[in-house]
Amino acid sequence: MDKHKTITGFSKLSKLGKIKWLVENFFKDPEIVMHELKSYWLADVHQQEVLDGISENTISNYPLPFGIVPNFVLNGKTYAVPMVIEESSVVAAASNAAKFWMTRGGIHAEVLNNIKIGHVHFYWGGSPARLQSIFEIVKPILVKASEPLMAGMVDRGGGLRSLALKNFTDEEPGLYQLFAEFDTKDSMGANFINSVLEQFSSSLQDFFKSSDLLSEAEREIEVIMSILSNYTPDCLVRVKVQSPVEDLGEINGMSPLTFAERFYHAIRIAHVDTFRATTHNKGIFNGIDAVALATGNDFRSIEACGHTHAARNGKYQSLSNCTIDNNLFKFWLEIPMAVGTVGGLTKVHPIAKRSLELLENPSAEELMMIIAGTGLLQNFAAIKSLVTTGIQQGHMKMHLINILNQLNATGYQKQAAAKYFEDKTVSMTAVKNYLDSISKS
């Protein structure tokens, strides 16, 4: 262990103190690195304090590109959709797909439900039948005790929707669960749900300790944890695009029917082959994550939920589907997703606030449809490339600027390289050789 690289009380140091210790112990050029880290601080002191307060031990900001997908038509309304992502081809692909479907009816979307879930896990040694009879007595007590916490949410039309007892004793001796369903309206609702669950836990333990209805042996209960679930199978959104096959038009020299059939087979492969499904769904989340991040939502929660949904049948499969029936091409995505447009980062992060304003301050359900629709467009663009020209042609052209930046190309060299590689394969070696050649000439 390198003792000079360990520290006690790091969190108590000032921001500059943290940077000073880091650069002196981990970097070869401390002064240069310190200047660089400070250069990413915001000039607006208040906004910088807001960002610093979002996380812990912050020393600087980590900029990512903030891009826009125009011509995004969903349920007849046109949006300009914000995306935050570092992968160069994603925004371009989503934009191309949005433009393609803009003249073919756009995206059709609906929210099937908006229910979130939370659990209280506990152990009890009695019989399941006896616990069920106790639960019928204690259930109204739990609900009544939580009413003060739920009052504001109830006023907005949300709150607790159901509370049930689940028995896991066949899999784990003595294990039971309170299974609660909530409607949190336009908030993601994590803090609200967790607060209510902890109140359930406290009230449950109080009942078991003090109720005259229980024998001494029945009073022993051990609550292990109270926490929401990021798997929300009933918080479901469906998005689709469709078109008569002939209206798809010729795509990269391919007839509409040939394209539609190849596209269909590509989706089927992602249902059959888990290896392909993983990459296929990653492409969907390229779009979903980018909009979630731009709007201050928890993209990690959304991904965890989506991947669980993809494996709901016991095998990890494609999240998207495709059919060709009676000459109608239909492509759709159905995914559970918990998002919010009030509370959390949505009202704290300055760019997240602007993103929601750009989307005309949507409700949580409208944002679910926008985010899922972006995932669908991203998936369409990727499959379209795969079954026609191949993924690398478009991807590497977009990646060219990154390669040129890595090689410290000048403005003139970037312009010349962009023209030179219009009809050539892009690779690090090819770009480096080309830059060497024009430098010599």
C-alpha positions in Angstrom: 0.0 0.0 0.0 1.3 3.5 -1.0 0.8 5.5 2.2 1.3 8.8 0.4 -1.7 7.9 -1.7 -4.0 7.4 1.2 -5.7 10.1 3.2 -8.0 10.7 6.2 -10.6 13.5 6.0 -10.5 14.0 2.2 -14.2 15.1 2.2 -13.4 17.8 4.8 -10.8 19.5 2.5 -11.8 22.5 0.5 -12.3 22.0 -3.2 -8.8 23.4 -4.0 -7.4 21.4 -1.1 -8.8 18.2 -2.7 -7.3 19.1 -6.1 -3.9 20.0 -4.6 -3.6 16.7 -2.8 -4.7 14.7 -5.9 -2.4 16.4 -8.4 0.6 16.3 -6.0 0.2 12.5 -5.5 -1.2 11.1 -8.8 0.0 13.4 -11.6 3.3 14.1 -13.2 2.5 17.7 -14.0 0.6 19.0 -11.0 0.4 22.7 -12.0 -0.8 21.9 -15.5 -3.4 19.4 -14.2 -4.6 21.8 -11.5 -5.1 24.6 -14.1 -6.9 22.2 -16.4 -9.3 20.9 -13.8 -10.1 24.5 -12.7 -10.7 25.6 -16.3 -13.9 23.4 -16.3 -15.4 25.3 -13.4 -18.4 27.4 -14.4 -18.0 31.2 -14.4 -21.4 31.4 -12.7 -20.5 30.8 -9.1 -24.1 29.9 -8.1 -24.5 27.4 -10.8 -21.2 25.8 -9.9 -22.3 25.5 -6.3 -25.4 23.8 -7.5 -23.4 21.2 -9.5 -21.0 20.7 -6.6 -23.9 20.0 -4.3 -25.3 17.3 -6.6 -22.5 14.8 -5.8 -19.7 14.4 -3.2 -16.0 15.2 -3.2 -16.4 17.2 -6.5 -13.3 18.8 -7.9 -14.4 19.8 -11.4 -17.0 19.3 -14.1 -17.0 16.6 -16.8 -18.4 18.1 -20.0 -20.3 16.0 -22.5 -21.8 17.1 -25.8 -25.4 18.4 -25.6 -27.0 17.5 -29.0 -30.4 17.9 -30.6 -32.6 15.7 -32.7 -35.0 17.9 -34.8 -38.0 16.7 -36.8 -39.0 14.3 -34.0 -42.8 13.7 -34.6 -44.6 11.8 -31.9 -48.4 11.5 -31.8 -48.6 14.3 -34.3 -46.5 16.8 -32.3 -43.1 17.9 -33.4 -40.3 18.0 -30.9 -36.6 19.0 -30.8 -35.2 16.3 -28.5 -32.1 16.9 -26.4 -29.4 14.1 -26.1 -26.3 14.0 -24.0 -23.9 11.3 -25.2 -20.3 10.9 -26.2 -20.7 8.4 -29.0 -20.3 10.4 -32.2 -22.8 8.7 -34.5 -25.8 8.4 -32.1 -27.3 11.8 -32.5 -26.8 11.8 -36.3 -28.4 8.3 -36.5 -31.4 9.4 -34.4 -31.8 12.6 -36.5 -31.8 10.6 -39.8 -34.4 8.2 -38.5 -36.6 11.0 -37.2 -36.5 12.7 -40.6 -37.2 9.4 -42.3 -40.3 8.7 -40.2 -41.4 12.4 -40.1 -43.0 12.0 -43.6 -44.4 8.5 -42.8 -46.7 9.3 -39.9 -44.1 9.8 -37.2 -44.0 7.8 -34.0 -47.2 6.5 -32.4 -47.0 6.2 -28.6 -49.0 5.3 -25.6 -48.4 4.8 -21.9 -50.0 1.6 -20.8 -49.5 2.2 -17.0 -47.4 4.3 -14.7 -47.3 2.1 -11.5 -44.1 1.9 -9.4 -43.2 -0.8 -6.9 -41.6 -1.0 -3.4 -41.0 -3.7 -0.9 -40.5 -4.3 2.8 -38.5 -7.6 3.3 -38.8 -9.4 6.6 -38.5 -12.7 8.4 -41.1 -14.3 10.6 -41.2 -17.8 12.0 -44.9 -18.6 12.1 -47.1 -20.3 9.5 -48.0 -18.5 6.3 -51.7 -18.9 7.0 -51.4 -17.2 10.4 -49.3 -14.4 8.9 -51.9 -13.8 6.2 -54.6 -13.4 8.9 -52.4 -11.0 10.9 -51.7 -9.0 7.7 -55.5 -8.4 7.1 -55.6 -6.8 10.6 -52.3 -4.8 10.3 -52.8 -3.6 6.7 -55.2 -0.7 7.5 -52.9 0.3 10.4 -49.9 0.6 8.0 -51.9 2.6 5.5 -53.3 4.9 8.2 -49.8 5.6 9.7 -48.4 6.5 6.2 -51.2 9.0 5.3 -49.3 12.1 6.5 -46.3 11.1 4.2 -48.7 10.6 1.3 -50.9 13.6 1.7 -49.1 15.8 -0.9 -48.9 13.0 -3.5 -52.6 12.2 -2.9 -53.4 15.8 -3.5 -51.8 15.5 -6.9 -53.8 12.4 -7.8 -51.2 9.8 -6.8 -50.3 7.7 -3.8 -50.5 4.1 -2.7 -52.5 1.9 -5.1 -52.2 -1.5 -3.4 -50.5 -3.3 -0.5 -50.1 -7.1 -0.4 -48.2 -9.8 1.4 -46.0 -12.1 -0.6 -44.6 -15.5 0.7 -41.1 -16.5 -0.2 -40.7 -19.3 2.3 -40.4 -22.0 -0.4 -37.2 -20.3 -1.6 -36.0 -18.9 1.7 -37.2 -20.1 5.1 -39.2 -17.5 7.0 -39.0 -14.8 4.3 -42.0 -12.6 3.5 -42.5 -9.3 1.7 -44.8 -6.4 1.8 -45.5 -5.6 -1.9 -46.6 -2.0 -2.5 -47.7 -0.3 -5.7 -47.6 3.5 -6.1 -48.6 6.2 -8.6 -46.2 9.1 -8.2 -47.6 11.2 -11.1 -44.9 13.4 -12.6 -42.2 12.6 -10.2 -39.9 9.6 -10.4 -40.9 9.2 -6.7 -37.9 7.3 -5.3 -37.7 9.4 -2.1 -41.4 9.4 -1.6 -41.7 5.6 -2.0 -38.7 4.8 0.2 -40.1 7.1 2.9 -43.5 5.4 2.9 -41.9 1.9 2.9 -39.8 2.8 5.9 -43.0 4.0 7.7 -44.6 0.7 6.8 -41.6 -1.1 8.3 -41.7 0.9 11.5 -45.5 0.5 11.9 -45.2 -3.3 11.2 -42.6 -3.8 13.9 -44.6 -1.7 16.4 -47.7 -3.8 15.8 -45.8 -7.1 16.3 -44.2 -5.8 19.5 -47.3 -4.4 21.1 -50.5 -6.1 19.8 -52.6 -8.1 22.2 -53.7 -10.2 19.3 -50.3 -11.9 19.1 -48.8 -14.5 21.4 -45.3 -14.0 22.8 -43.8 -16.5 20.3 -45.5 -14.5 17.4 -43.9 -11.2 18.3 -40.5 -12.1 16.9 -40.2 -10.3 13.5 -37.0 -9.1 11.8 -37.3 -6.4 9.0 -34.2 -6.7 6.8 -34.8 -3.7 4.4 -37.3 -1.3 2.9 -36.6 -0.2 -0.6 -38.3 0.6 -4.0 -37.7 -1.7 -6.9 -36.1 -0.4 -10.1 -38.0 -3.2 -12.0 -41.4 -1.6 -12.8 -43.1 -4.0 -15.2 -46.4 -2.1 -15.0 -44.9 1.3 -15.6 -45.0 0.5 -19.3 -44.7 2.6 -22.5 -45.2 1.4 -26.1 -43.9 3.2 -29.2 -44.2 2.2 -32.9 -43.7 3.3 -36.4 -45.5 1.8 -39.4 -45.8 2.2 -43.1 -47.0 0.4 -46.2 -43.9 -1.5 -47.5 -43.8 0.4 -50.8 -43.8 3.8 -49.0 -40.5 2.9 -47.3 -39.0 3.7 -50.7 -35.7 2.5 -52.1 -33.0 2.4 -49.3 -29.4 2.5 -50.3 -30.2 0.8 -53.6 -32.4 -1.8 -52.0 -36.0 -2.3 -52.9 -38.6 -1.5 -50.2 -39.7 -5.2 -49.9 -36.1 -6.5 -49.7 -35.2 -3.9 -47.1 -38.4 -4.7 -45.0 -37.7 -8.4 -45.1 -34.0 -8.0 -44.2 -35.0 -5.7 -41.4 -37.5 -8.2 -40.1 -34.9 -11.0 -40.1 -32.5 -8.8 -38.2 -35.0 -8.3 -35.4 -35.8 -12.0 -35.3 -32.1 -12.8 -34.9 -32.0 -10.5 -31.8 -34.9 -12.5 -30.4 -33.2 -15.9 -31.0 -29.5 -15.0 -30.2 -28.7 -13.6 -26.8 -25.3 -12.4 -28.0 -27.0 -10.3 -30.7 -29.8 -9.2 -28.4 -27.3 -7.7 -26.0 -25.7 -5.4 -28.7 -29.2 -4.8 -30.2 -30.6 -3.5 -26.9 -27.5 -1.5 -26.2 -28.3 0.4 -29.4 -31.8 1.1 -28.1 -30.3 2.4 -24.8 -27.9 4.7 -26.8 -31.0 6.7 -27.5 -32.9 6.2 -24.2 -29.9 7.0 -21.9 -29.0 10.1 -23.8 -32.4 11.7 -23.4 -32.7 10.5 -19.8 -29.3 12.1 -19.0 -30.3 15.3 -20.8 -33.5 15.6 -18.8 -31.9 14.8 -15.4 -33.4 11.3 -15.1 -31.7 8.2 -13.7 -30.5 6.3 -16.8 -29.0 3.5 -14.7 -32.4 2.7 -13.2 -34.0 2.8 -16.7 -31.4 0.5 -18.1 -31.6 -2.0 -15.2 -35.4 -2.1 -15.6 -35.2 -2.5 -19.4 -32.6 -5.3 -19.3 -34.7 -7.2 -16.7 -37.7 -6.8 -19.0 -35.7 -8.2 -21.9 -35.1 -11.4 -19.8 -38.7 -11.7 -18.5 -39.4 -14.9 -20.4 -36.3 -16.7 -19.0 -34.0 -15.7 -21.9 -32.5 -12.3 -22.8 -34.1 -11.1 -26.0 -34.7 -8.1 -28.2 -36.8 -5.3 -26.7 -38.1 -4.3 -30.1 -40.3 -6.2 -32.5 -41.1 -6.2 -36.2 -43.9 -7.6 -38.4 -44.8 -7.4 -42.1 -48.5 -8.2 -42.5 -50.7 -7.4 -45.5 -47.9 -5.3 -47.0 -47.7 -3.2 -43.7 -44.3 -2.8 -42.2 -44.6 -2.3 -38.4 -41.7 -1.8 -35.9 -42.3 -1.2 -32.2 -40.8 -1.2 -28.8 -42.5 -1.9 -25.5 -40.5 -1.1 -22.4 -41.0 -0.3 -18.7 -39.6 3.0 -17.6 -39.8 5.2 -14.5 -39.0 8.8 -15.1 -39.9 12.2 -13.6 -40.3 15.8 -14.7 -40.5 17.3 -11.2 -38.2 16.9 -8.3 -34.6 15.6 -8.3 -32.2 16.8 -10.9 -35.0 17.9 -13.2 -35.4 21.2 -11.2 -31.8 21.5 -10.0 -29.5 20.9 -12.9 -29.5 24.0 -15.1 -29.3 22.1 -18.4 -31.8 19.5 -17.4 -34.3 22.4 -16.7 -33.6 23.8 -20.2 -34.0 20.3 -21.7 -37.5 20.0 -20.2 -38.3 23.5 -21.3 -37.2 22.6 -24.8 -39.6 19.7 -24.7 -42.3 22.2 -23.6 -42.4 20.9 -20.0 -43.9 17.5 -20.7 -45.6 15.3 -18.1 -43.8 12.2 -16.9 -46.0 10.1 -19.3 -45.2 12.3 -22.2 -41.5 12.1 -21.4 -41.7 8.3 -21.2 -43.0 8.3 -24.8 -40.3 10.7 -26.0 -37.5 8.7 -24.4 -38.8 5.4 -25.6 -39.4 6.9 -29.1 -35.8 8.0 -29.2 -34.7 4.5 -28.4 -36.9 3.1 -31.2 -35.5 5.6 -33.7 -31.9 4.7 -32.6 -32.7 1.0 -33.1 -34.2 1.6 -36.5 -31.2 3.6 -37.7 -28.8 0.9 -36.5 -30.7 -2.0 -38.1 -31.1 0.0 -41.3 -27.4 0.5 -41.6 -26.6 -3.1 -40.6 -28.9 -4.7 -43.3 -27.8 -2.3 -46.1 -24.4 -0.6 -46.1 -23.0 -2.1 -42.9 -22.6 -0.2 -39.6 -19.0 1.0 -40.1 -19.6 3.2 -43.2 -21.6 5.8 -41.3 -20.1 5.2 -37.9 -16.5 5.6 -39.0 -17.3 8.7 -41.0 -18.7 10.3 -37.8 -15.7 8.9 -35.9 -13.3 10.6 -38.3 -13.3 13.9 -36.4 -12.4 12.1 -33.2 -9.4 10.4 -34.9 -8.3 13.7 -36.3 -8.5 15.3 -32.9 -6.5 12.5 -31.4 -3.8 13.0 -34.0 -3.8 16.8 -33.4 -4.7 17.6 -37.0 -4.9 21.3 -38.0 -8.0 23.0 -39.4 -6.7 22.6 -42.9 -5.8 18.9 -42.4 -9.3 18.2 -41.0 -11.0 19.8 -44.1 -8.7 17.9 -46.5 -9.2 14.6 -44.6 -13.0 15.0 -44.6 -13.0 15.4 -48.4 -10.5 12.6 -49.0 -12.4 10.0 -46.9 -15.8 10.7 -48.4 -15.5 7.5 -50.5 -12.9 5.6 -48.5 -12.7 3.4 -45.4 -11.8 5.3 -42.2 -9.4 3.8 -39.7 -6.7 5.2 -37.4 -3.9 3.8 -39.6 -5.5 5.2 -42.8 -6.0 8.7 -41.3 -2.5 8.8 -39.9 -1.0 7.7 -43.2 -3.0 10.4 -45.1 -1.9 13.1 -42.7 1.7 12.0 -43.1 1.4 12.2 -46.8 -0.1 15.7 -47.0 2.4 16.9 -44.4 5.3 15.7 -46.6 3.7 17.3 -49.7 
